[in-house]
Amino acid sequence: GRWTGYAPVKGAGGRFIARADRDKPVAAGLKALDPAGRAAALARCAAAEPLARQAQREAAAERRQEARLRALADLNRATRALADYRRKRDRQRAAKQAAQQWGGDPWRRPTLPPPVPDNARLERTLELAVATATRLCDVLYRDEEPASVSARRP
Protein backbone atom coordinates (compact mmCIF):
# COMPACT_ATOMS: atom_id res chain seq x y z
CA GLY A 1 0.00 0.00 0.00
CA ARG A 2 0.17 3.52 -0.37
CA TRP A 3 0.87 5.78 2.58
CA THR A 4 -2.13 8.16 3.05
CA GLY A 5 -0.74 10.38 5.80
CA TYR A 6 0.63 12.91 3.28
CA ALA A 7 -1.46 14.05 0.34
CA PRO A 8 0.14 17.02 -1.44
CA VAL A 9 -1.78 19.65 -3.38
CA LYS A 10 -0.54 20.89 -6.73
CA GLY A 11 0.63 24.53 -6.54
CA ALA A 12 1.90 27.15 -8.95
CA GLY A 13 4.30 26.02 -11.62
CA GLY A 14 3.49 22.37 -11.06
CA ARG A 15 5.08 22.39 -7.61
CA PHE A 16 3.51 20.52 -4.77
CA ILE A 17 2.60 22.25 -1.53
CA ALA A 18 1.54 20.74 1.75
CA ARG A 19 -2.20 20.32 2.22
CA ALA A 20 -1.99 22.46 5.39
CA ASP A 21 -0.65 25.37 3.28
CA ARG A 22 -3.26 25.15 0.54
CA ASP A 23 -5.36 28.08 1.89
CA LYS A 24 -2.38 30.40 2.17
CA PRO A 25 -1.66 32.85 -0.67
CA VAL A 26 0.67 31.36 -3.22
CA ALA A 27 2.68 33.26 -5.82
CA ALA A 28 1.62 32.53 -9.37
CA GLY A 29 3.21 32.87 -12.79
CA LEU A 30 6.77 34.09 -13.19
CA LYS A 31 6.86 35.35 -9.61
CA ALA A 32 6.51 31.75 -8.41
CA LEU A 33 9.22 30.37 -10.66
CA ASP A 34 11.78 33.22 -10.48
CA PRO A 35 12.21 34.70 -6.98
CA ALA A 36 15.21 36.80 -8.06
CA GLY A 37 13.24 38.18 -11.00
CA ARG A 38 10.35 38.93 -8.67
CA ALA A 39 12.63 40.86 -6.32
CA ALA A 40 14.12 42.81 -9.25
CA ALA A 41 10.63 43.58 -10.61
CA LEU A 42 9.45 44.79 -7.20
CA ALA A 43 12.52 47.01 -6.93
CA ARG A 44 11.87 48.48 -10.38
CA CYS A 45 8.20 49.05 -9.47
CA ALA A 46 9.21 50.77 -6.24
CA ALA A 47 11.63 52.99 -8.18
CA ALA A 48 8.99 53.77 -10.82
CA GLU A 49 6.24 54.65 -8.34
CA PRO A 50 7.50 58.20 -7.56
CA LEU A 51 7.83 58.86 -11.28
CA ALA A 52 4.30 57.63 -11.87
CA ARG A 53 2.95 59.80 -9.04
CA GLN A 54 4.75 62.83 -10.49
CA ALA A 55 3.32 62.09 -13.94
CA GLN A 56 -0.16 61.83 -12.41
CA ARG A 57 0.29 65.19 -10.67
CA GLU A 58 1.48 66.79 -13.92
CA ALA A 59 -1.44 65.32 -15.87
CA ALA A 60 -3.90 66.56 -13.24
CA ALA A 61 -2.33 70.04 -13.36
CA GLU A 62 -2.56 70.02 -17.15
CA ARG A 63 -6.25 69.01 -16.99
CA ARG A 64 -6.91 71.82 -14.49
CA GLN A 65 -5.16 74.31 -16.76
CA GLU A 66 -7.17 73.16 -19.77
CA ALA A 67 -10.38 73.48 -17.75
CA ARG A 68 -9.34 77.00 -16.75
CA LEU A 69 -8.66 77.94 -20.36
CA ARG A 70 -12.05 76.53 -21.45
CA ALA A 71 -13.75 78.46 -18.66
CA LEU A 72 -12.00 81.68 -19.67
CA ALA A 73 -13.02 81.10 -23.29
CA ASP A 74 -16.63 80.55 -22.17
CA LEU A 75 -16.50 83.73 -20.07
CA ASN A 76 -15.04 85.67 -23.00
CA ARG A 77 -17.71 84.33 -25.37
CA ALA A 78 -20.57 85.10 -22.92
CA THR A 79 -19.26 88.60 -22.21
CA ARG A 80 -18.87 89.30 -25.92
CA ALA A 81 -22.42 88.07 -26.63
CA LEU A 82 -23.86 90.29 -23.90
CA ALA A 83 -21.85 93.32 -25.06
CA ASP A 84 -22.85 92.74 -28.70
CA TYR A 85 -26.51 92.43 -27.76
CA ARG A 86 -26.43 95.63 -25.69
CA ARG A 87 -24.53 97.54 -28.37
CA LYS A 88 -26.98 96.50 -31.11
CA ARG A 89 -29.97 97.18 -28.88
CA ASP A 90 -28.70 100.66 -27.95
CA ARG A 91 -27.93 101.45 -31.58
CA GLN A 92 -31.45 100.34 -32.53
CA ARG A 93 -32.95 102.52 -29.78
CA ALA A 94 -30.88 105.52 -30.88
CA ALA A 95 -31.89 105.00 -34.51
CA LYS A 96 -35.58 104.78 -33.57
CA GLN A 97 -35.27 107.96 -31.55
CA ALA A 98 -33.50 109.70 -34.45
CA ALA A 99 -36.22 108.52 -36.85
CA GLN A 100 -38.89 109.99 -34.59
CA GLN A 101 -37.08 113.33 -34.49
CA TRP A 102 -36.44 113.38 -38.23
CA GLY A 103 -37.67 116.58 -39.76
CA GLY A 104 -38.70 115.18 -43.14
CA ASP A 105 -35.61 116.22 -45.13
CA PRO A 106 -34.99 113.26 -47.51
CA TRP A 107 -31.26 113.91 -47.52
CA ARG A 108 -31.05 113.60 -43.75
CA ARG A 109 -33.28 110.62 -43.33
CA PRO A 110 -31.62 108.23 -40.80
CA THR A 111 -30.97 104.67 -41.83
CA LEU A 112 -32.19 102.11 -39.39
CA PRO A 113 -29.91 99.22 -38.47
CA PRO A 114 -31.32 95.71 -38.71
CA PRO A 115 -33.89 95.13 -36.01
CA VAL A 116 -32.66 93.71 -32.73
CA PRO A 117 -35.17 92.37 -30.25
CA ASP A 118 -35.42 94.57 -27.18
CA ASN A 119 -35.88 91.55 -24.99
CA ALA A 120 -35.29 91.74 -21.24
CA ARG A 121 -35.46 87.97 -20.94
CA LEU A 122 -32.69 87.50 -23.51
CA GLU A 123 -30.54 90.11 -21.80
CA ARG A 124 -31.09 88.46 -18.40
CA THR A 125 -30.14 85.07 -19.87
CA LEU A 126 -26.92 86.53 -21.26
CA GLU A 127 -26.18 88.17 -17.89
CA LEU A 128 -26.68 84.82 -16.15
CA ALA A 129 -24.33 83.15 -18.63
CA VAL A 130 -21.66 85.73 -17.80
CA ALA A 131 -22.24 85.29 -14.05
CA THR A 132 -22.05 81.51 -14.31
CA ALA A 133 -18.86 81.61 -16.36
CA THR A 134 -17.37 84.08 -13.87
CA ARG A 135 -18.18 81.82 -10.92
CA LEU A 136 -16.69 78.83 -12.73
CA CYS A 137 -13.48 80.76 -13.37
CA ASP A 138 -13.36 81.81 -9.71
CA VAL A 139 -13.73 78.20 -8.56
CA LEU A 140 -11.14 76.87 -10.99
CA TYR A 141 -8.58 79.52 -10.15
CA ARG A 142 -9.19 79.23 -6.41
CA ASP A 143 -8.74 75.43 -6.68
CA GLU A 144 -4.95 75.41 -6.58
CA GLU A 145 -3.91 78.71 -5.10
CA PRO A 146 -0.66 78.42 -3.13
CA ALA A 147 -1.17 78.68 0.63
CA SER A 148 1.34 81.54 0.85
CA VAL A 149 -0.73 83.64 -1.56
CA SER A 150 -4.03 83.08 0.25
CA ALA A 151 -2.36 83.82 3.61
CA ARG A 152 -1.29 87.27 2.38
CA ARG A 153 -4.80 88.24 1.29
CA PRO A 154 -6.65 90.64 3.63
C-alpha positions as CSV (number, residue, x, y, z in Angstrom):
1,G,0.0,0.0,0.0
2,R,0.2,3.5,-0.4
3,W,0.9,5.8,2.6
4,T,-2.1,8.2,3.1
5,G,-0.7,10.4,5.8
6,Y,0.6,12.9,3.3
7,A,-1.5,14.1,0.3
8,P,0.1,17.0,-1.4
9,V,-1.8,19.7,-3.4
10,K,-0.5,20.9,-6.7
11,G,0.6,24.5,-6.5
12,A,1.9,27.1,-9.0
13,G,4.3,26.0,-11.6
14,G,3.5,22.4,-11.1
15,R,5.1,22.4,-7.6
16,F,3.5,20.5,-4.8
17,I,2.6,22.2,-1.5
18,A,1.5,20.7,1.8
19,R,-2.2,20.3,2.2
20,A,-2.0,22.5,5.4
21,D,-0.7,25.4,3.3
22,R,-3.3,25.2,0.5
23,D,-5.4,28.1,1.9
24,K,-2.4,30.4,2.2
25,P,-1.7,32.8,-0.7
26,V,0.7,31.4,-3.2
27,A,2.7,33.3,-5.8
28,A,1.6,32.5,-9.4
29,G,3.2,32.9,-12.8
30,L,6.8,34.1,-13.2
31,K,6.9,35.4,-9.6
32,A,6.5,31.7,-8.4
33,L,9.2,30.4,-10.7
34,D,11.8,33.2,-10.5
35,P,12.2,34.7,-7.0
36,A,15.2,36.8,-8.1
37,G,13.2,38.2,-11.0
38,R,10.3,38.9,-8.7
39,A,12.6,40.9,-6.3
40,A,14.1,42.8,-9.3
41,A,10.6,43.6,-10.6
42,L,9.4,44.8,-7.2
43,A,12.5,47.0,-6.9
44,R,11.9,48.5,-10.4
45,C,8.2,49.0,-9.5
46,A,9.2,50.8,-6.2
47,A,11.6,53.0,-8.2
48,A,9.0,53.8,-10.8
49,E,6.2,54.7,-8.3
50,P,7.5,58.2,-7.6
51,L,7.8,58.9,-11.3
52,A,4.3,57.6,-11.9
53,R,3.0,59.8,-9.0
54,Q,4.8,62.8,-10.5
55,A,3.3,62.1,-13.9
56,Q,-0.2,61.8,-12.4
57,R,0.3,65.2,-10.7
58,E,1.5,66.8,-13.9
59,A,-1.4,65.3,-15.9
60,A,-3.9,66.6,-13.2
61,A,-2.3,70.0,-13.4
62,E,-2.6,70.0,-17.1
63,R,-6.2,69.0,-17.0
64,R,-6.9,71.8,-14.5
65,Q,-5.2,74.3,-16.8
66,E,-7.2,73.2,-19.8
67,A,-10.4,73.5,-17.7
68,R,-9.3,77.0,-16.7
69,L,-8.7,77.9,-20.4
70,R,-12.0,76.5,-21.5
71,A,-13.8,78.5,-18.7
72,L,-12.0,81.7,-19.7
73,A,-13.0,81.1,-23.3
74,D,-16.6,80.6,-22.2
75,L,-16.5,83.7,-20.1
76,N,-15.0,85.7,-23.0
77,R,-17.7,84.3,-25.4
78,A,-20.6,85.1,-22.9
79,T,-19.3,88.6,-22.2
80,R,-18.9,89.3,-25.9
81,A,-22.4,88.1,-26.6
82,L,-23.9,90.3,-23.9
83,A,-21.9,93.3,-25.1
84,D,-22.9,92.7,-28.7
85,Y,-26.5,92.4,-27.8
86,R,-26.4,95.6,-25.7
87,R,-24.5,97.5,-28.4
88,K,-27.0,96.5,-31.1
89,R,-30.0,97.2,-28.9
90,D,-28.7,100.7,-27.9
91,R,-27.9,101.4,-31.6
92,Q,-31.5,100.3,-32.5
93,R,-33.0,102.5,-29.8
94,A,-30.9,105.5,-30.9
95,A,-31.9,105.0,-34.5
96,K,-35.6,104.8,-33.6
97,Q,-35.3,108.0,-31.5
98,A,-33.5,109.7,-34.4
99,A,-36.2,108.5,-36.8
100,Q,-38.9,110.0,-34.6
101,Q,-37.1,113.3,-34.5
102,W,-36.4,113.4,-38.2
103,G,-37.7,116.6,-39.8
104,G,-38.7,115.2,-43.1
105,D,-35.6,116.2,-45.1
106,P,-35.0,113.3,-47.5
107,W,-31.3,113.9,-47.5
108,R,-31.1,113.6,-43.7
109,R,-33.3,110.6,-43.3
110,P,-31.6,108.2,-40.8
111,T,-31.0,104.7,-41.8
112,L,-32.2,102.1,-39.4
113,P,-29.9,99.2,-38.5
114,P,-31.3,95.7,-38.7
115,P,-33.9,95.1,-36.0
116,V,-32.7,93.7,-32.7
117,P,-35.2,92.4,-30.2
118,D,-35.4,94.6,-27.2
119,N,-35.9,91.6,-25.0
120,A,-35.3,91.7,-21.2
121,R,-35.5,88.0,-20.9
122,L,-32.7,87.5,-23.5
123,E,-30.5,90.1,-21.8
124,R,-31.1,88.5,-18.4
125,T,-30.1,85.1,-19.9
126,L,-26.9,86.5,-21.3
127,E,-26.2,88.2,-17.9
128,L,-26.7,84.8,-16.1
129,A,-24.3,83.1,-18.6
130,V,-21.7,85.7,-17.8
131,A,-22.2,85.3,-14.0
132,T,-22.1,81.5,-14.3
133,A,-18.9,81.6,-16.4
134,T,-17.4,84.1,-13.9
135,R,-18.2,81.8,-10.9
136,L,-16.7,78.8,-12.7
137,C,-13.5,80.8,-13.4
138,D,-13.4,81.8,-9.7
139,V,-13.7,78.2,-8.6
140,L,-11.1,76.9,-11.0
141,Y,-8.6,79.5,-10.2
142,R,-9.2,79.2,-6.4
143,D,-8.7,75.4,-6.7
144,E,-4.9,75.4,-6.6
145,E,-3.9,78.7,-5.1
146,P,-0.7,78.4,-3.1
147,A,-1.2,78.7,0.6
148,S,1.3,81.5,0.9
149,V,-0.7,83.6,-1.6
150,S,-4.0,83.1,0.2
151,A,-2.4,83.8,3.6
152,R,-1.3,87.3,2.4
153,R,-4.8,88.2,1.3
154,P,-6.7,90.6,3.6
